[in-house]
Amino acid sequence: MDVELGIQNVARPVHFTTDDSAEAVSDAIGQAMGKGEPINLIDDKGRHIIVPAGALGYAMVGSETKHAVGFGAL
């Protein structure tokens, strides 16, 4: 699952991939925002991405990236 987090007053967004579902990521962000707690997500390499809820500008939670392998014949 590809995730992009925009942080207020930071020029570049944070991009990472996680093994969690889109629903799990969205729920974690929503719960943290509702409680005013830091958003704590784990990427596919086991690293924690922690963002203060008040600093989050936006979150884009995408679908799984599926790469085509090989060559197609027309």
C-alpha angles and dihedrals in degrees: 000000000000116000130187121189122192112208121203114252092010117112099212127051121233112249124191143145124236136187090223121102122255089250093053092049093047091048092050091051093045094049093048092047091049093052096038090238127137116277108242117192130166122220126216090268093057096255119140118233107200120185127174107246092229092055096055112111098177143337126215113194111189135189125263112292110236115191121204114234124206132006127301123222120221 
